[in-house]
Amino acid sequence: MQSTPYIWNYLPLALQILCAIALAGGMAAASFLIGKHKNSRTKNDTYECGMEAIGDARGRFSVRFYMVAMLFILFDVEAVFMLPWAVIYRDLPRITGSRFFGFWEMFVYLGFVAVGLFYVWKKGVLDWSTDKGDL
């Protein structure tokens, strides 16, 4: 019995990658060859809100904007951690060997998140009604 080299096991993957690249390139080339390329005043006109742009699009934002954006990401990550925990919650006693270990583990995690939320709330990051400068 003669065995094939191990690298040949990756041949289907290499063929799939090559087909994907060829298909994407073919679609882009076909779009370039078939599509119309006539620029006009109407085509280049403002289209998002119907108003002419005033000033520079690269304006400065307050630090509060970025703080709220980071908080949004923080709580999205919290949801990402909570979902798998909720899915396997009923199996946690079998996995960990303790009936309430998974519950208290999530309770501590949510406690840390609550402390972070309390901190940013006390720092005034969530209060947009008053202008305190850029923190």
Salt bridges, closest charged atoms under 4 A:
none
